[in-house]
Amino acid sequence: MPGEFCARRDAENLMTGPHSPKNAATVILLRSGASGGVEVFLTRRPERMDFLGGAYVFPGGSIGKEDCSERTLKRCSGLAREEARRILGAHLTPVFALGHWVAAIRELFEEVGVLLCVTEEGRPLDLKESARREQLEHKRRRMIQEEISFRELLESERLCCDASRLLYFSHWLTPEEFAVRFDTRFFLAVLPPDQAPLESSEEVAHGLWVTPERAMQLYAQGNLPMIFPTYASLRTLADFESVESLVSEYAGR
């Protein structure tokens, strides 16, 4: 079993025990490869980080209080709260369930600069102009410095989170014997046109596009350290020949 992190799926387990898990959301960013296959974007956590320093992971992080606030959720389109609850489980409130989508979109933007949003009128986010990209990157850095919140960015830019771009993929819960635990939902998202993830950022030592098969080969060679949920996700993704077939499979679930 890859790595020392022995995680497992357990959708029924509630937050109990001495080390209650933090709720989190992770995004598996996808694009079509040169030969038409599936490529995913992996990021390496800086070595200085106490948790999983140096490991390759998918972008993601903990769900914050503001991700579930009424003002933030009003800036979310493409998925109703009750539908989010139906997808993730009845033990969650509709508000908290939809907060997973918001957190996933926020974390993806904070870590790698990809923004899954639409305008207030529902039009796709247009980032063809460099000035617009630079403006959003400036505000992303301000978010990292905690000078503004994600909600404030959305309001000032007149944007809404596009929850329809995220497809629910899997659920992982860290076992109770670990001091640092996460209850994490994994989502799939296709890279939007006119956007590209940052190669590095405040929370990313470097990122790379790679096929699931190649990532697993590099892991086996000792060149791509990762935890078990990451490896297991790659193994599932390797069964698909194209992004289209992958999206079709999970959109229909």
The 8 nearest C-alpha neighbors of each residue, nearest first, counted from 0:
[[1, 2, 227, 5, 3, 4, 226, 230],
 [2, 0, 227, 226, 3, 230, 225, 4],
 [3, 1, 226, 4, 227, 225, 0, 5],
 [2, 4, 5, 1, 226, 227, 0, 6],
 [3, 5, 2, 226, 6, 227, 1, 173],
 [4, 6, 3, 227, 7, 174, 173, 2],
 [7, 5, 173, 4, 174, 172, 227, 228],
 [6, 8, 171, 172, 9, 173, 5, 174],
 [7, 9, 171, 170, 172, 10, 6, 169],
 [10, 8, 11, 12, 172, 7, 171, 170],
 [9, 11, 12, 8, 170, 171, 88, 172],
 [10, 12, 9, 13, 90, 88, 8, 14],
 [13, 11, 9, 10, 14, 15, 172, 8],
 [14, 12, 15, 11, 10, 90, 19, 9],
 [13, 15, 19, 20, 12, 16, 182, 18],
 [16, 14, 19, 13, 17, 18, 12, 20],
 [15, 17, 18, 19, 175, 14, 20, 13],
 [18, 16, 19, 15, 175, 178, 176, 20],
 [17, 19, 16, 178, 20, 175, 180, 179],
 [18, 20, 14, 15, 16, 17, 21, 180],
 [21, 19, 180, 181, 182, 14, 18, 22],
 [20, 22, 181, 182, 23, 180, 61, 19],
 [21, 23, 182, 61, 62, 181, 183, 20],
 [22, 24, 61, 183, 62, 60, 182, 21],
 [25, 23, 184, 103, 183, 59, 60, 99],
 [24, 26, 59, 185, 58, 103, 186, 184],
 [27, 25, 186, 58, 187, 28, 185, 59],
 [26, 28, 187, 57, 186, 188, 29, 39],
 [27, 29, 188, 40, 39, 189, 26, 190],
 [30, 28, 189, 39, 38, 190, 188, 27],
 [29, 31, 38, 190, 189, 37, 32, 39],
 [32, 30, 37, 35, 36, 38, 242, 33],
 [33, 31, 35, 36, 34, 38, 37, 30],
 [32, 34, 35, 31, 36, 37, 38, 30],
 [35, 33, 32, 36, 31, 37, 241, 240],
 [36, 34, 32, 31, 33, 241, 37, 240],
 [35, 37, 241, 32, 240, 31, 34, 38],
 [38, 36, 31, 241, 242, 32, 210, 30],
 [37, 39, 210, 209, 30, 32, 29, 31],
 [40, 38, 29, 208, 209, 28, 210, 41],
 [39, 41, 208, 28, 207, 209, 29, 42],
 [42, 40, 57, 207, 206, 56, 55, 39],
 [43, 41, 206, 55, 56, 205, 203, 57],
 [44, 42, 55, 204, 54, 205, 203, 53],
 [43, 45, 53, 203, 52, 54, 204, 55],
 [46, 44, 204, 47, 53, 52, 48, 203],
 [45, 47, 52, 53, 48, 44, 49, 51],
 [48, 46, 45, 52, 49, 53, 44, 50],
 [49, 47, 52, 46, 50, 45, 51, 44],
 [48, 50, 52, 47, 51, 46, 45, 53],
 [49, 51, 48, 52, 179, 44, 47, 53],
 [52, 50, 54, 53, 49, 48, 44, 46],
 [51, 53, 46, 48, 44, 45, 50, 54],
 [54, 52, 46, 44, 45, 43, 51, 55],
 [55, 53, 225, 224, 51, 43, 52, 44],
 [56, 54, 43, 225, 42, 224, 41, 44],
 [57, 55, 42, 41, 229, 54, 43, 58],
 [56, 58, 41, 27, 42, 26, 25, 59],
 [59, 57, 26, 107, 25, 56, 110, 42],
 [60, 58, 25, 106, 24, 26, 103, 107],
 [59, 61, 23, 24, 106, 25, 62, 58],
 [60, 62, 23, 22, 63, 24, 21, 59],
 [63, 61, 23, 102, 22, 66, 99, 60],
 [62, 64, 66, 65, 61, 102, 67, 98],
 [63, 65, 66, 67, 68, 62, 98, 95],
 [64, 66, 68, 67, 63, 71, 150, 69],
 [67, 65, 98, 63, 64, 101, 102, 68],
 [68, 66, 98, 65, 64, 95, 94, 72],
 [69, 67, 65, 71, 70, 66, 72, 64],
 [68, 70, 72, 71, 73, 67, 94, 65],
 [71, 69, 73, 68, 72, 74, 150, 65],
 [70, 72, 74, 68, 73, 69, 150, 66],
 [73, 71, 74, 75, 69, 70, 68, 67],
 [72, 74, 70, 71, 75, 69, 76, 159],
 [75, 73, 159, 72, 71, 160, 76, 70],
 [74, 76, 160, 72, 159, 73, 161, 162],
 [77, 75, 161, 78, 162, 160, 159, 74],
 [76, 78, 163, 162, 161, 79, 75, 164],
 [79, 77, 76, 162, 163, 80, 82, 83],
 [80, 78, 82, 81, 83, 77, 76, 97],
 [81, 79, 93, 83, 82, 97, 94, 84],
 [80, 82, 84, 93, 83, 79, 85, 96],
 [81, 83, 85, 79, 84, 80, 86, 78],
 [84, 82, 80, 86, 97, 81, 96, 85],
 [85, 83, 93, 81, 96, 87, 82, 86],
 [84, 86, 82, 83, 88, 87, 81, 89],
 [85, 87, 83, 84, 88, 82, 167, 96],
 [88, 86, 84, 85, 83, 96, 89, 91],
 [87, 89, 84, 85, 90, 86, 91, 10],
 [88, 90, 91, 84, 85, 92, 87, 93],
 [91, 89, 88, 92, 84, 87, 13, 11],
 [92, 90, 89, 96, 88, 84, 95, 93],
 [91, 93, 95, 94, 96, 84, 90, 89],
 [94, 92, 80, 84, 96, 81, 95, 97],
 [95, 93, 92, 97, 96, 67, 80, 98],
 [94, 96, 98, 92, 97, 93, 67, 91],
 [95, 97, 93, 84, 98, 83, 94, 99],
 [96, 98, 99, 83, 94, 100, 80, 95],
 [97, 99, 67, 95, 101, 66, 96, 100],
 [100, 98, 102, 97, 101, 96, 24, 103],
 [101, 99, 103, 98, 97, 102, 162, 104],
 [100, 102, 98, 104, 103, 99, 66, 105],
 [103, 101, 105, 99, 62, 104, 100, 66],
 [104, 102, 24, 100, 106, 101, 105, 25],
 [103, 105, 101, 107, 102, 106, 115, 100],
 [104, 106, 102, 108, 107, 103, 101, 109],
 [107, 105, 109, 59, 103, 108, 104, 102],
 [106, 108, 104, 110, 105, 109, 58, 111],
 [107, 109, 112, 113, 114, 105, 106, 111],
 [108, 110, 106, 107, 112, 111, 105, 139],
 [109, 111, 107, 108, 202, 106, 112, 200],
 [110, 112, 197, 196, 108, 113, 107, 109],
 [113, 111, 108, 196, 109, 197, 110, 114],
 [114, 112, 108, 196, 111, 107, 194, 115],
 [113, 115, 108, 116, 112, 104, 107, 105],
 [116, 114, 161, 104, 160, 113, 164, 117],
 [115, 117, 160, 161, 159, 114, 124, 158],
 [118, 116, 123, 124, 159, 121, 122, 158],
 [117, 119, 158, 121, 122, 120, 159, 157],
 [118, 120, 158, 121, 157, 159, 117, 122],
 [119, 121, 118, 122, 117, 158, 157, 123],
 [122, 120, 118, 117, 119, 123, 159, 76],
 [121, 123, 118, 117, 120, 124, 119, 125],
 [124, 122, 117, 125, 118, 121, 116, 120],
 [123, 125, 117, 116, 118, 126, 122, 115],
 [126, 124, 127, 123, 193, 128, 131, 122],
 [127, 125, 128, 132, 193, 131, 124, 194],
 [126, 128, 125, 193, 129, 132, 131, 194],
 [129, 127, 126, 130, 131, 132, 125, 133],
 [130, 128, 132, 131, 133, 127, 126, 134],
 [131, 129, 133, 132, 128, 134, 126, 135],
 [130, 132, 134, 129, 133, 128, 126, 135],
 [133, 131, 129, 135, 134, 130, 126, 136],
 [132, 134, 136, 130, 131, 135, 129, 137],
 [133, 135, 131, 137, 132, 136, 130, 138],
 [136, 134, 138, 132, 137, 133, 139, 131],
 [135, 137, 139, 133, 138, 134, 132, 140],
 [136, 138, 134, 140, 135, 139, 133, 141],
 [137, 139, 141, 135, 140, 136, 142, 134],
 [140, 138, 136, 142, 141, 137, 135, 109],
 [139, 141, 143, 137, 142, 138, 136, 144],
 [142, 140, 138, 144, 146, 139, 143, 147],
 [143, 141, 145, 139, 147, 140, 144, 148],
 [144, 142, 140, 145, 141, 139, 109, 146],
 [143, 145, 141, 142, 146, 140, 147, 139],
 [146, 144, 142, 143, 147, 141, 148, 140],
 [145, 147, 141, 144, 142, 148, 143, 140],
 [148, 146, 142, 145, 141, 151, 149, 152],
 [149, 147, 151, 150, 142, 152, 145, 146],
 [148, 150, 152, 151, 153, 105, 142, 147],
 [151, 149, 153, 148, 152, 71, 154, 70],
 [152, 150, 154, 148, 149, 153, 155, 147],
 [151, 153, 149, 155, 150, 154, 156, 148],
 [154, 152, 158, 150, 156, 151, 155, 157],
 [153, 155, 157, 151, 152, 156, 150, 158],
 [154, 156, 152, 157, 153, 151, 158, 150],
 [155, 157, 153, 158, 154, 152, 118, 151],
 [158, 156, 154, 155, 153, 119, 118, 159],
 [157, 159, 118, 153, 119, 156, 117, 116],
 [160, 158, 74, 75, 117, 116, 118, 119],
 [161, 159, 116, 75, 162, 76, 74, 115],
 [162, 160, 116, 76, 163, 115, 77, 117],
 [161, 163, 77, 164, 165, 78, 160, 76],
 [162, 164, 77, 161, 165, 78, 166, 76],
 [165, 163, 162, 188, 161, 166, 115, 189],
 [166, 164, 188, 163, 187, 162, 186, 167],
 [167, 165, 187, 186, 168, 250, 249, 188],
 [166, 168, 186, 185, 169, 187, 165, 249],
 [169, 167, 186, 185, 166, 187, 249, 170],
 [170, 168, 185, 184, 167, 171, 186, 8],
 [169, 171, 184, 8, 183, 185, 10, 172],
 [172, 170, 8, 183, 7, 182, 184, 6],
 [171, 173, 182, 7, 8, 181, 6, 9],
 [172, 174, 6, 180, 181, 175, 7, 182],
 [175, 173, 176, 6, 177, 172, 7, 5],
 [176, 174, 177, 18, 173, 16, 180, 17],
 [175, 177, 174, 178, 18, 173, 17, 180],
 [178, 176, 175, 179, 174, 180, 173, 18],
 [177, 179, 18, 180, 176, 175, 17, 19],
 [180, 178, 177, 181, 18, 20, 50, 173],
 [179, 181, 20, 173, 177, 21, 178, 19],
 [182, 180, 20, 21, 173, 183, 22, 172],
 [183, 181, 172, 22, 20, 21, 23, 171],
 [184, 182, 23, 171, 24, 181, 170, 22],
 [183, 185, 170, 24, 169, 25, 23, 171],
 [184, 186, 25, 169, 168, 26, 24, 170],
 [187, 185, 167, 26, 168, 166, 165, 27],
 [186, 188, 27, 166, 165, 26, 28, 168],
 [189, 187, 165, 28, 164, 29, 27, 190],
 [188, 190, 29, 28, 30, 191, 187, 164],
 [189, 191, 29, 30, 28, 188, 192, 194],
 [192, 190, 194, 189, 193, 115, 113, 195],
 [191, 193, 194, 190, 195, 126, 125, 127],
 [194, 192, 126, 127, 191, 195, 125, 190],
 [195, 193, 192, 191, 113, 196, 190, 126],
 [194, 196, 197, 113, 193, 190, 112, 191],
 [197, 195, 111, 113, 112, 198, 194, 206],
 [196, 198, 111, 199, 112, 195, 200, 206],
 [199, 197, 206, 205, 196, 200, 207, 111],
 [200, 198, 205, 203, 197, 204, 206, 201],
 [201, 199, 203, 202, 110, 197, 111, 204],
 [200, 202, 203, 199, 110, 204, 143, 140],
 [203, 201, 200, 110, 44, 204, 45, 199],
 [202, 204, 200, 199, 44, 205, 43, 201],
 [205, 203, 45, 43, 199, 44, 202, 200],
 [206, 204, 199, 198, 203, 43, 42, 207],
 [207, 205, 42, 198, 41, 43, 199, 40],
 [206, 208, 41, 40, 209, 42, 205, 198],
 [207, 209, 40, 39, 38, 41, 206, 210],
 [208, 210, 38, 39, 207, 214, 211, 213],
 [209, 211, 38, 213, 212, 37, 39, 214],
 [212, 210, 233, 214, 237, 213, 215, 209],
 [213, 211, 215, 210, 214, 237, 216, 233],
 [212, 214, 216, 210, 215, 211, 217, 209],
 [215, 213, 211, 217, 216, 212, 218, 210],
 [214, 216, 218, 212, 213, 217, 219, 211],
 [217, 215, 213, 219, 218, 214, 212, 220],
 [218, 216, 220, 222, 214, 223, 219, 215],
 [217, 219, 223, 215, 221, 220, 216, 222],
 [218, 220, 216, 217, 221, 215, 222, 223],
 [221, 219, 217, 218, 222, 216, 223, 215],
 [222, 220, 218, 219, 223, 217, 224, 216],
 [223, 221, 217, 220, 218, 224, 219, 216],
 [222, 224, 218, 217, 221, 225, 55, 214],
 [225, 223, 54, 218, 55, 222, 221, 226],
 [224, 226, 54, 55, 2, 229, 223, 56],
 [227, 225, 2, 4, 229, 228, 1, 230],
 [226, 228, 230, 1, 229, 231, 2, 4],
 [229, 227, 231, 230, 226, 232, 6, 171],
 [230, 228, 232, 227, 231, 226, 233, 56],
 [231, 229, 227, 233, 232, 228, 234, 226],
 [230, 232, 234, 228, 233, 229, 227, 235],
 [233, 231, 229, 235, 234, 230, 228, 236],
 [234, 232, 211, 236, 230, 231, 235, 237],
 [233, 235, 231, 237, 232, 236, 230, 211],
 [234, 236, 232, 233, 237, 238, 231, 239],
 [237, 235, 233, 238, 234, 239, 232, 211],
 [236, 238, 234, 211, 235, 239, 212, 233],
 [237, 239, 236, 235, 240, 234, 245, 233],
 [240, 238, 237, 241, 236, 245, 244, 37],
 [239, 241, 36, 37, 238, 244, 242, 237],
 [242, 240, 36, 243, 37, 244, 239, 35],
 [241, 243, 245, 37, 244, 31, 246, 30],
 [242, 244, 246, 241, 245, 247, 240, 248],
 [243, 245, 247, 241, 246, 242, 248, 239],
 [246, 244, 242, 248, 243, 247, 239, 241],
 [245, 247, 243, 249, 248, 244, 250, 242],
 [246, 248, 244, 250, 245, 249, 243, 251],
 [247, 249, 245, 246, 251, 250, 244, 252],
 [250, 248, 252, 251, 246, 247, 245, 166],
 [249, 251, 247, 252, 248, 246, 166, 167],
 [252, 250, 249, 248, 247, 246, 166, 245],
 [251, 249, 250, 248, 167, 247, 86, 166]]
